Amino acid sequence: MSGKFHGRREDHRLVTGRGRYTSDWNFPDQVYAHFLRADRGHAEIRGVDVSEALATPGVLAVLTGADTKAAGFGSAPSLIHYPGKDGMKFKTVHREVLAETRVRYVGQEVALVIAISHAIAQDASEKIVIDYHDLPVVVDAEEALKPGAPQLYDHVPNNLVFDFEYGSKEQSDAAFAAAAHVTRLVVDAPRIVGNPMEPKAALVTYDADKDLYDLYAPSQGMTMMRGGLSVGTGIPEAKLRVHAHDVGGGFGIRGEAYSEYCSLLLAAKKVGRPVKWVSTRSETFLSDHHGRAAKMFGELALDKDGKFLAVRFEWIVNTGGYLSGPGPFINTLPPSMHAVNVYTIPVVHGLHRIVLTNTTPTTAYRGAARPNVSYVVERLVEEAAREMGIDRVEIRRINAIPREAFPYKTPTGSVYDSGDPKGLIDDVVRHSDWAGYEARRQESLSRGKLRGISCCAFIEPAGGGGSPVEEVAIKFGESGNPILYTVSGPSGQGHETTYPEIVGQVFGMDADDITLRYSDPDGPAQRGDGTIGSRSLMSHGGALFQAAHEVVKKGRELAAQHLEVGAQDVEFAEGSYRVRGTDLSVGLVELSRIYAKDGVSPLDTLFEGTQQRSFPTGAHVAEVEVDPQTGEVELLSYVGVDDCGNIINHTLAEGQVHGGIMQGLGQVFDEVCIYDEGGQMLTGSFMDYCMPRAAELKGLQLFDRPIPAPGNPLGAKGVGEAGTTGSVPTLANAVMDALRPMGVNHVDFPLSPSRIWNAIQNGKAV
């Protein structure tokens, strides 16, 4: 991706320590919270004795499940409102905000201690006595489905909350029966921990006179958080004010109203003082919703020439002990939207099972199951090429959707808006010097190393959301300069740079003179969704673009009045209105200052946009080297060509792809969350959980091949998750290519040195 570097307006504040994250907020007379969490995977609670904790000097209150139940607190809603297989209805499960009757995973919140210092609160929590009656534990989703497995809920037989089916089983059975070749495989997308830089934290104040709550917490959008809090507590949304200034990483796991936040609202009301809580990194591992955790069975049917006839899947998804809002949703309906990936596969059938276990709940994590789709399809394509003796790039070219076929309707009914998969493949093959690979492979062999390369293509749905509209506002402050308001807050995406750039181009003014205020409860009331699903530029940016044009339109009428001419005689350019053929003019900002009254400008605009969806595409090539003596893998080069539509800021777009690739690299090589049979997490710290490091990503080159999206005024497509969706299969296939001479055709994630070494020892050289 090439383009002039413009920098990010927020960088100086953040790198000089002037950011304001949740733990940076403080109020006079504030007190501190500490949660007592379940230390076992599954148990009934027969009694809770908090008397000794309450008697501890400095302790103000101890809340238990009885308190949150008495307050009427309960579960957040599910996002699934569609039928499953044979009309199956989604089975909801109740989650107690603080566990009262049962705990279902290690780390679940059981009690909350409020004290004048965090140390006192933590010490007092250790004095709480809980009478547990241990129950059988199941942590593996396949095991949980078996007859006789421990049951987490009486009303959920076999722990199956949802069985989702899409496509046609009848047509797929016929296509597979007639196929000349069928490729089959099983792949695992293991459970991983999001681990944002900023742990979960919250500060809550309660105004008794106004019956008003202010919550300061890391969030991916104040409307999402406020709505979840309202449903979980019964407090009207109008009584909840959510603040999020700087957010140290979102990745999908910062979009929900966690149980901790709900109980802290009650605590602030009970003690009548601001209550602050900052979790430890250990709590992040245990209680932040996890990602992935799916096992996928895939089959690809081909004719004798390598044309794809049909594809079918079965997913078994481990959703944990309770249901996050997005978790079951992102593992059912969205994967069906791009199940054929970038290929003209006429028939598809899928069956996705959402299963309860005694583990931390899972949710959307960067890519939100889209990398899983890309991974299983591209592994099938790679193995089919190997099994049939067809060139790996050529099999993709002959099956890719041609550019002229867009918009392309898939067998499941979704419509890919635009794209050119063949062009992307051709570009990435050229940029990666695919033709020179064999010489490089021989050079590696001369040093005793195994070299591998892969080319993968992908498409993913981006955008959409739960709200039918997206509202933004442009107001003109006392200075007359524009102030932008959105409910979409950044967690590293650079909104403070991009949104003012979009409006500045329309207004013909310097973006530095335009201010963005996001997730601001003191701003105008707005509807819309947050920063999720690679949607914020399309939806919020597109709405701001349209709002800016609406401001210019309003201003033309006002300028005509001010200049005493007809509106048809007024033109707008470079920030000023001018009477055609004269030197009479007035600036947009000046016009606002002239007519503003009591802080309100006639140019102030609240604009209602619509939700947008696009289908960004890409083709990536990775080249790796494996040391067969140690199993160590070195990434030598990574080349990506992406179609993200029109790019507003190349620096930020490249940064998003770069970050996504890095998180995909972590999933492929480093990260895995493991529980023992009793439900205890064995990878609960950075001593046992490996995170990707900067030195692992080498030889990165990014290019763009944009095709404007027809569905939004900017022509933009999502970019925030493309790197992850593309990198997971690309890196996996490159390693498998290196290992094939050793008789190894598949290794489950993470592709750690020990797993690679063991696979080599068990393989047979060919």
N, C-alpha and C positions, 0 to 999 in steps of 0.2 A: 504494500500500500504506500504509494508515494504521494507527497503533498507538502505544502509549506507548513512548517511548524508554527503554530500560533500560541502554544503554551496553554496553561490552565490557570484561570483566575484564582482558584482556591488553593493552588499549590503553596504559595508563600505562607499563607496562614497555617497550613497543615504541617509543613516541614519545619517551621520555626516554633512549633509547640503552642500555637495560638488557637488550635482547634478546640471545640467544646463538645466533648463526648459526654455520655450520661454521667460518668463518675465525676466529671468536672462541675456538675451542678450541686450547689449547696444552699441551704436556707438556715436562718437563725433558729435555734432551738430544735434542730432536727435530731431524730433518734435513729437507731440502726436495727436492721433485721437480720435474722439468720434462720435458715430452714433446716429442720431435722428431716432427713430423708430415709426412705426404706433401705434397710441393709440386706434385704432378701428378695428373691425374685417373685415369690407368690405366697401370700399368707392372709389369713383372716385376722382382723384386729378385734380382740376381745376386750380390750380396755386400754385407756391412756391415762396415766397419772402425771399431772403437771404441777402438783403441789410444791414439790421441792424447787422446781425451776422458778415458779412464781415467787417463792420466798427469797430468791437470790437478790441481794441488794443491787439496785440499778435496773432491775427488770420491771418493765411497765405493763406488759401483757404477754400472754401466751395463747395463741389461737390454734384450734384443732378443727377436725372435720365437723364436729358438732356446731362450731361457730359459723362456718361457711354454709352448712346446711340450713341453719336457722335463718341466715341472711338470704336464703333463696338462691344461692349460687349453684350453677350447674355447668353443663357441657356446652361447648361451642358447636355451631351447626356444621353439617357436612356439605360439601359442594356437589354431591351426587344426587341428581334428581331425575335420573333416567333408569330404565329397567335393565336388568342383567339377563343372563341366559334363561330362556323359557319364561321371561317376565319376572324373574327374581327381583324382589325389592331389597334395596340396600339395608343391612341390619345395623342400626345405630347402637352405640353402647354408651352408657352414662359414665362420666368421669367426675368423681368428687374432687372439688378444687383442692381441698386438703383431705387426704384419705381418711375415711371414717369407718368403713366396714371391711375393706380389703385393699391390699397393695398388689400390684401386678407386674412391677419391674423394679430392679434396684435403682434407687435414685428418685423414686416418686416422693412428692412432698407429703409429709405426714403432720408436721406441726411447724408453727412460726413463732419465734421468740422476738419480742421488741424490747430493746434496752437502750441505756444512755450511751453505750459504746458497742461496737461490733464484737469486741473480745468478750464482754460480759454476756452478750446474747449467745455467742457460740458456747461459752462455758456452761451457761444455764441449759442449753439444749441437750447437753450430755447428761443432765439430771432427770430428763423426762423418761419415764418408764412405760414401755409399751408391751402389752401382753399379746404376743403373736402366736397364732396356731399355723404352723407351716403346712403348705399345700404342695402337691406335685407341680413340677416346673417343666415347661417345654420352651425351647429357644429356637428350634429349627422349624421353618414353615412346612416343609414336607412332612416332618414327623408330626406336626400339629394337626395335619389333615387325616392322619391314620386312625382307624378305629381303636378305641381304648386310650387315645392320647389324653393328657390332662385338659380339662375344659376350663376356659377362662370365664365364660358366661353361660348361664343355664339356657338362655334363649338363642345362643349361637351354636348350633350343632356342628361338630367337627371344626370349630373355630373359624369357619368360613363366613365372612361378613358379606362377600360379594363375589359373584361368578359372572364375569362380563364376557359377552361373545360379540364378535363382529365379522362381517364378510359372510361367505356362503360355504358351509360345510359340504353340502351336496356337490357344488361345483368343484370345490377343491379335491374331494375324493375322486371325482371323475378325471380331473386333470392329472392327479398323481398316478392314477391307474394307467393312463395313456402315455406317461412320460417315458422317454428313452433313458433318462438318468435321474436319480434322486440323491441329493446331498442332505445329510442329517448331522446335527451336532447339538451339544448342550453347553451353554456358557453361563457363567456366574458373574453377576455384578454385585460384589460383596458390599455389606454395610460399611459406610464410611461416616466420619464425623466432620461436620462443616467447619468447626474451629475458626470462626472469624477472629480477627485481631482483637476486637472488643468483646469481652464476655458479656453475657446477659446482665443487665443492671436496670435499676428503676429507682426513681425518687417520686414519692407521691405526697401531694399536699391536699388538704380538704378544707374548704371554706364552709363552715357550718351555717353562716348567715344566708349564703346563696345556695347551699346544698350542692356545691360544685367541686369536682375533683380535677386536679391537674396531674397528669402522669408524664414524667420525663423518662423515656426509654428508647433504646435503639429500635428503629422501625423502618420498614420498607414502604410505608405510606400511612398517614394518620387516619384516613378513612377506614382502611382495612383493620387497623388496630382498634379504633374506636368502635366499629361495628362488632368485632369479636368480643370486646370487653362488655359491651352492652348486652349481648346475647348471653354471655357467661355469667353476668352478675344481675341482670334485670335492671341495671341503672340506665335511664334514658340517655341516648347519645348526646342530647343537648347538655347533659350534666357532666360530660366527660371531655376534657381538653387534653389532647395528646401533643407532646412536644418532642421533636427529634432534630437537633441542629446538625451535628456531625455524627455519622454512623460508621463505625469501624468494621465494615464488611457485612453483607446481607446474605447473598448466595441462596436465597429462598427460605432460610431458616429463621429470618427475622421478620417474617410477615404476619405472625400470629400473636394472638393475645394469650400468652402462656399462663398457666395456672398461678405461677408466682405473682404475676401482675394483678390478677383478680384478688388474691388474698391480701396483697399489700394495700389495695384500695380500702378494704375493710379495716385493716390495721390502722391506717391513717385516720379514719373516721373514729375508731374506737379510742385511740390515745389522744386525739386532738392536736397532734404535732406532725410535722413533716417526717416521713419515714423513708430511709435510704437503704438500699440493698445492692451490693455488687457481688456477683458470684465469683467463685474461684474457678481456675481452669479445670479442676477435677469435676466441679458441678457442670461445666460446659460439656465434658465428655459424657457424663451420666444423664443429664436432663435436657440438654438441647436436642431437639428432634434430629434424628439421623437421616442420611440419604441413601439412595439406591436400595440394596437388600432385595434383589430379585434373581431368581433362577429362571433361565429361559431355554426352552426347547424349540429348535427351529428346523424346518424342512424346506428345501427348494427343489421344485420340479423343472426339468429342462428337456428340450427336444434334442435330437442327435447333433444339431448344429450349435448348440449352446444358447438357444433362445429360451428365456424364462417363461414358463407356463403358469406356475402358481407358487405361492409361498404360504406356509401356515406356521403358527406359533402356539406355544402354551407358556404362559408366565405364571410363576408362583411367587407372590410378593409378600414379604414379611413386613406387616404393618405395625408390629409391636403390641404392647399391652392395651393401648387405647388408640383412638383414631384422630390423627391431626386433620385439620380442615382439607388441605390440598392432597395429602398422601394418597388416599384411595383414588381420587379423581385423576391425578397426573399419571397413574399407572393403569388407567382403563381407557377412557375416551380419547385423550390426546394421542397416545401411540397409534390408535386406529387411523388417525388422520394422515399419517405418513408411513404406514406400514410397508408400502412398496418402495420406499426410499425414492431414488431418482430414476427408477426403472419402469418400463412399460409391462408390468406384470399384470395380466388381465384378471387373475383370480387370487383372492386372499381369504384366509380364515384364521381367526385368533380367538384364544380363550385365556382370559386373565383372571387369576384367583387371588383375592385379597384375604390374607390369613393373619389371625391374631396369635401372638406368642408372648412370652414373659420377657420382653425386651423393651427398650426405649422406643416410643413411637417414631415412625419415619414420615418424612414430608418431602416437599419439593427441594431439590438441591441442584445447583447450577446445571441447567439442561433439562431438569424436571422430567426424567425418563426418556427424553429424546436421544441422549447418548446410548441408551439401552437398545432402542430401535436400530440406530445406525450400527451399533456393535454387532448385533445378531445378524442383520442382513449382510453387512460387509464381510463378516466371517464366513457366512454361507457362500457368498459369491467367490471369495478367495479359495475356499475348499473345493467348490464346484470346478473352478478353473484347473486346479491341481489334479483333481480326480479325472477330468475329461481331457487333460492335456491341451487346454486352450490358453493362449496368452492372457495374462491377468488384466492387462489394460484393454485388450481388444474385446474381451467378454463384457466389459463395462461399456465400451463404446457401442457395441451392437445392440445392447439392451437399454441404453440411456434414452430418456424422453427427449425427442428432438425439440429444438427451440421453437419451431413453427407449430408444435402441438400445444403450446401454452396459450391460454389457460388450460390446464390439464385436469380432467376429472378422474379421480382414482376409483378403484372398485368399491371403496367404502363410502364414496360420496363427497369427500372433501375436494376442493378445487385449488390446485397450485396456481398462484396468480401469474407468475412469470419466471423465466429461468432459461439457462443454456448449459445443462450438465456436460454435454459433449465439448463445448468450448472451454469449460472449466478444466476438464480432464486434459485436453490438448495443451492448455496453458501451463498446467502444473507439471506435466511431463516435460515440456520444453524448459521451464525454469529450473527444474531439478536435475537436468542433464541425465535423464533416464537412460539415454542411449549409451552413455559412458559408464554405466553401472558395472558391467561385467569386468572391465579393466580394474575398477576399484575393488571388486570382490576378490579378484585374483591377488591383488596386492595385500589384502587382509589375510588371505590364506597363507601367503608367504611368511606371515608373522604368527601363524598359528591361530588366527582369529576367524570367527564365523561372521560373515556380513550378510545383512538382510535389507530388503527395500520393500515398500508397499505404496500403492496408490489407492486411496479410498475417496468415494464421493458421498455426499449427504444432502438432505433437504430436511427442514424442520419448520413446524408452525411457530410463528412468533406473533405476539400481540394478543388481542382479545382481552377478556376479563369478565368479572362478574357484574360490573356496573354497565347499564345500557348507554350511558353518556359519559363524556369526559369534559368537565368544566374547568376553565382557566379564567383568570382575570388579569386585566391590565389597568392599573390605576396610576395617576400622576400625582406624585407627592408635592410637598411644599416647594421643592426646588423646580418642579415642573418636569423632572425627568421620570421616565416610565419605571414602574415597579411591577414585576410579574409575580403572580401567585399561582401555585400549583399544589396539588395534594401529593405529587410525586417527589419524594425526597431521595437524594443520592446516597450511595454507600461506596463511592469511588468512581461513579460513571462520569462525573464532570458536568452535571447539570448547570452549575453556576457559570460555566463557560458556554455551553452549547445553546441553551435557551436564549440568553441575551444576544448571541450571534444571530440566531434565526430572526428575532424581532428587530435587531439592529439593521439587518439587511433590508427588511421591509420599510423601516422608518428612515433609512438613509442616515443613520447616526452611529457613532462609536459605541460598540457593545460595552465598553467600560463605563458609559454613562447610564447603563440600564442595570437595575438591581433585581435579583431573583429572591423571592421569599417562598420557601417550600414548607409544607407541613406546619403552617403558621395558624394556630387557633384564633389569633386576633385578626386574621385576614377575613376577606369575604367568605361566606358559606359556599362551599363547593362540593359537588359530587364527582365521583371518579374512583379509579383504582390506583394502586401504588406502583412502585418500581419492581415489577415482576414480569416474567415471560418475555423479556427482550422487547418491551412495548413502549417504554417511556418516550423515546424520540418520536416514534410514529404517532402515538396517541396524544401525549401532552405537547410535544414539539409541534405536531401538526395542528393541534387546536390553537396553540399560541400563534402560529403562522397565520391561521385564518382570523384570529382575534385581532392581530396587528393590521390586517387588511381592512377589518371592520372599523378600527380606529381611524385609519387613513380616510375611509369613506365618510365617517362622521365629521372628520376635520375639514373635508372639502366643503361641506355645507356651512360649517362655522367660518371658514376662511372667506367664503363668498360673502357672507354677512359682514365680516370685518372689513373686507376690501371693497365692499359695496358694488359687487358685480354678480352676474349669474353663475351658478355652480358649474355650468357647462363651459365657462370661460377660465376655470381654475385647473391648473395641472400641478401634480406633486412630483418632486424629484429631489433627491439628496437632502431630505429632511425639511423641505420648505414647500409652501404653496405659492404659486406664482400665477399672475394673470397673463395669459398668453399674449405674446407680442409686446409686453411692457416690462418695466423694472419693478412693478409693484409686487411685493411678496411679504409673507409672514411665515416664520418657522413653526413647526409642529409644537415644540416645547414652549415657545413664546406664546402661541395661541392658547395653550392650556393655562399658562400663568395668567393671561389676560382675563379669561372667562371663569377661572376657578373661584368658587365661593364656599367659604366655611370648610375648606379642605377637600371639596368635591369638585372634580372637573367634568365638564360635559363630555370629555373624551374617555372617561372611565368606562370600561367595557367588561362585562361578564359574558363569556362565550361558551356555548354548549356544543362540543364536538361529539363525534360518534366513535365507538370503539373501532380499531383497525386491526386487521390481521394480514400478515404477509408470509411468504415462504422463502426465507433466505437459503441459498445453496452454496456449496463449496466443494473443492477437490483438494486433498492434501497428500503430500508425499513425505514419508519419513525414511531415514536410512540409519541403521544401527549396526553395532559391532558387538559380538558376544565372545567372551573369553570362556572356552569350554572347560578350562581347568578350574575356574572359580564360579562360573555362572553369572558373572557380572555383565551387565548390559550398559553400553555407552551409546547415547544418542549422538550421532555425528552431524546430522543435518535435518532440518524440518522446513518444508516449503508449503505454504498455503496460498491458494487462490480462492477468494471469496466473492460472492455476489451479495452484498449488503444493500443493494439499491444505491440511490444517491447518497453520498457521504458528505455530511455537513462539516465535520472536523476530522481530518485524516489521523491526526495524532491520537485523538481519543478513540476512534474506531480501531486503530491498530493496537492500542493499549488493551481494549476489551478482548480482542481476539487473542492477544498474547496471554492475558490472564486466564482466559478459558482454556487455552492449550496447556498452561501450567497446571490447572486443576485436573485436566484429563490425564496428564502425565502422572500426577499424584495417585489417581485411581488405578492406573495401569501398573505402576512400578512400586508404589510405596504403601498406600493406605489400606488398612483393613481393621474393622472393629470385631473383636472376638469375645464371645461369652462362653463360660464353662457350662456344664450340664445343670448346675444349680442357679444359673442366671447371673452369676458374678462376672462383671466385665474384666477381662484379662488385659485389655489394652487401654487402660484408663488414664494414661499420662503420656507425655512425650518421651518417657523412658521406654515405652513399649509400642507407641503409635508413631509411625514414621511419616513425617510431612515432606513434601517435595522441596528441594532446595534449588536456588537459582542456577548453580553450576550444572545441574542436570540438563538444562535446556540449552543446546548448542546449535549453531548454524541456522538460526531462525531467519527466514525470509518470508515476507508477506506481500501479496499482490492483490489487487482488486480487479474484478471484471464486472462492473455494475450494470444491471438492467433495472431501470426505475420501476418501483412498485406502482401499479396502477390504482391501488386502493386508498392512497393517502396523498394529501397535497404536497408533501415534501418528496414523494417518490422514494422514501426511505424504507428499508427493511430492518428487521431485528439483527443485532450484532453481538449482544452481550453473552450469548451462550453458544455461538457457532463454534468457537475454538474447542470447547469441550465435546460437542457433538461430533466434530470431525476428528479430534485427536485420539479418542478412545479406540476406535477400530483401526486407525492408521498405525498407531504405535504397536498395537497387539499383532497386527498382520505382519509388520516389519520383523518383529522378534520371531514369529512363527516361520517366516521365510528363511531367517538365519539358521533356525534349528532343524529344518527339514532334512538336510544331509545327515543329521544324526538320528533320523527316524522319529522325530518328535513333530506331531501335528497340532497339538493343543496343550496349553498350560493355563490353569485358572489364575485369575488375578489374586493378589498382586504378583507381578512377574519379578519376584525377588531373586537374588543370587542363589539362595538355598533351593527354591522351587525349580529354577532353571537347571541347576547342577543335578538335582535329583532326576529331573526329566531326561537329561542327557544320559545319566547312568542307566536308566530304565529303557532307553530307546535302543534301536538297532540301526547301526550305520548302514546306509544303502549306497 
